[in-house]
Amino acid sequence: MRANFFRLWAALAVVGLLSACVTINIYFPAAAAEKVADRLLDDIWGADAPAAQKPTNSEVQK
């Protein structure tokens, strides 16, 4: 019975280590991300706000 317990824990440890090595990368096209960021800034600052008050993308990314 002790050997079965050890095998179970060993199998769970191997599965846990293998699952910890999985990485999921999601890539977004830069142009689409910038377009969404501009739309979001327009929603926040208002489309009719003067351009001097709106932050540029480089200021937002800081």
N, C-alpha and C positions, 0 to 999 in steps of 0.2 A: 504494500500500500504506500509506503514511503517513496518507493521508486516512481510510482504513478504521480504522486504529488510533485516530485522533482521534475518529471517530464512535462507536466502541465505548466509549471512555472517557467521552465526553460522555453517551451513553445510560446508562451505569452510574452516572454522577454524578447525573443527573436522577432515576433510579429510587431511588438512595440518599437523596437529599434528600426526595423524596415519601414514602418509607417512614418517614423520621425524624419526619414531621409527624403520624403517626397516634398517637392516644391512645385507650386502652381504659379506660373507667370502669366499675367494678363497684360497685353500690350495695347495701348490706345494710339490711334493715329494722332500725331501732333496737331495737325490742322483741325481735326474734329474737336480735340480737347481745347484748343484755343478758341474755337468758335463758341463752344459751350461756356467757357470762362467769360468771354465777352458778353454773351447773353445774360449770364448770371450777374455780371457787374451792372449791366443795364437795368436788370430787375431791382438790384439793390440801390443803386444811385439814381435811378430814374433815367429814362431815355432822353428827357429834355434838359438834363443837368448840363451845365457848361463843361466843355472838354477840359478846362483847367482844373476842375474839381475832381474829375474822374481819375483814379489811379491807373497807371499803365500796367501791363501784364508783368513787367519786370519788378515793379513795386509790390505787386500782390504776391509774387513768388518768394519774396524775402522772408 
